[in-house]
Amino acid sequence: MAKERFVETYSQGVTNVRKVIVDTETGVNYVLMSSNMTTGCGLTVLLDQDGKPVITPVTSLKE
């Protein structure tokens, strides 16, 4: 079976959903938010306090 390209590392809520999704090849973190998963959602790169993308070390995702 092929390794998953994206993994969910955080999830909160049922109706008001917030998730953090990490690209296992680049380590870039994304935030997905939705107030109702049937009407649409938003996805964006998660930024740190300096405006740079949050990067998770890829080696920690291979476990």
C-alpha positions as CSV (number, residue, x, y, z in Angstrom):
1,M,0.0,0.0,0.0
2,A,1.3,3.5,-0.9
3,K,2.2,5.9,1.9
4,E,-0.4,8.7,2.5
5,R,0.7,12.0,1.0
6,F,-1.3,14.0,3.6
7,V,-1.9,13.1,7.2
8,E,-4.3,14.7,9.7
9,T,-2.4,15.7,12.9
10,Y,-5.1,17.7,14.7
11,S,-8.9,17.7,14.6
12,Q,-11.5,19.6,16.6
13,G,-15.3,20.0,16.4
14,V,-18.1,18.2,14.6
15,T,-20.0,21.1,13.1
16,N,-17.4,23.8,13.4
17,V,-14.5,21.7,12.1
18,R,-10.8,22.7,12.5
19,K,-8.1,20.4,11.2
20,V,-4.3,20.5,10.7
21,I,-3.1,18.5,7.7
22,V,0.6,17.9,7.0
23,D,2.2,17.1,3.7
24,T,4.4,14.1,4.4
25,E,6.8,15.0,1.5
26,T,7.4,18.7,2.4
27,G,6.3,18.9,6.0
28,V,4.2,21.9,5.3
29,N,1.2,22.3,7.6
30,Y,-2.3,23.4,6.3
31,V,-5.4,24.5,8.3
32,L,-8.8,23.4,7.1
33,M,-11.8,25.2,8.7
34,S,-15.5,24.8,8.0
35,S,-18.7,25.8,9.9
36,N,-20.6,23.1,8.0
37,M,-18.7,20.5,5.9
38,T,-21.6,20.3,3.4
39,T,-21.6,24.0,2.4
40,G,-17.8,24.4,1.8
41,C,-14.6,24.9,3.7
42,G,-11.3,26.8,3.6
43,L,-7.8,25.5,3.3
44,T,-4.7,27.6,3.8
45,V,-1.0,27.2,4.8
46,L,-0.5,27.5,8.6
47,L,1.8,30.4,9.3
48,D,4.1,31.1,12.3
49,Q,4.4,34.5,14.1
50,D,6.9,35.7,11.4
51,G,4.5,34.8,8.5
52,K,6.5,31.8,7.4
53,P,4.9,28.3,6.8
54,V,4.9,25.9,9.8
55,I,7.1,22.9,8.8
56,T,6.9,19.6,10.6
57,P,10.2,17.6,10.2
58,V,9.4,14.9,7.7
59,T,11.3,12.3,9.7
60,S,8.8,12.6,12.5
61,L,5.9,11.8,10.0
62,K,7.5,8.5,8.9
63,E,6.8,6.7,12.2
